[in-house]
Amino acid sequence: MDVFEITKENGLAIFKICRPERKNAISTEVADGLEIFLNDVERDDQLSYVVITGSEGAFCSGGDLAEYHSLRTAEDAYPMLSRMAKLLYRLAMLPIPSIALVNGTAVGGGCEIATACDYRLMSKEAKAGFIQGTLAITTGWGGATLLYEKLRQHDVLLQLLSEAKVQTANDLLQLGWATELYEGDEMESLMKFLQRMKTIHPSVHHAYKKIAIRKWEANSLYDRMLSEVEMCSQLWAGEAHHAAVDHFLNKNK
């Protein structure tokens, strides 16, 4: 069974993670798929919007601990972390609007992926949280750096990251992370969201996105994301992290 699905139609490109048995966790194969998707999107000047979502009522539960727990040292972890950071940077820097369709649980790296998008359209029933701290690590795919770029209230962001807890959709709307909440059919809600955007010519969306991109380039966004990766890779090698992951995997056997 394919672990990701790519569709393109009428100017809309959708990347869907298809690992419901793992709550749509990111594996090397899914990362490969996201790279294929971004390569395609970056070459296609007929696209107007990009959507990232997950299958069967989940968005993404972050990195697949069953696979990545084999990475024991900072040197082991850095290539995986930095690769994902580069993919999220490319997602953030797309010249067209990107939407995270958060149709279910988004935790850990799933929140980092959603943060890389321009908009987060979230189910009222969904929950999300930057729970990396419960595993004795920080965000490791550049998500905190992106979060500090996109939301501005320092104490709110620091609390959101450091408390490492799962939040309701309504809480995340109030905090400014969720752009808008929906209920009912996810694709129908997405189409309604996009329909409002389509009342404005795509060139206007592109122009405003370029302003953001110029700012991020001037502020060395990618270098700062890699500094975050380096910090996480050092914590990844710690015994506290390995013990926390062992506990999580044993608990969920």
Sequence and secondary structure as in RCSB ss.txt:
>XXXX:A:sequence
MDVFEITKENGLAIFKICRPERKNAISTEVADGLEIFLNDVERDDQLSYVVITGSEGAFCSGGDLAEYHSLRTAE
DAYPMLSRMAKLLYRLAMLPIPSIALVNGTAVGGGCEIATACDYRLMSKEAKAGFIQGTLAITTGWGGATLLYEK
LRQHDVLLQLLSEAKVQTANDLLQLGWATELYEGDEMESLMKFLQRMKTIHPSVHHAYKKIAIRKWEANSLYDRM
LSEVEMCSQLWAGEAHHAAVDHFLNKNK
>XXXX:A:secstr
  SEEEEEETTEEEEEE  GGGTT B HHHHHHHHHHHHHHHH TT  EEEEEESTTEEE  B HHHHTT  SHH
HHHHHHHHHHHHHHHHHT SS EEEEE SEEETHHHHHHHHSSEEEEETT EEE GGGGGT    SSHHHHHHHH
   HHHHHHHHHS   EEHHHHHHHTS SEEE S HHHHHHHHHHHHTTS HHHHHHHHHHHHHHHHHTTHHHHH
HHHHHHHHHHHTSHHHHHHHHHHHHHT 
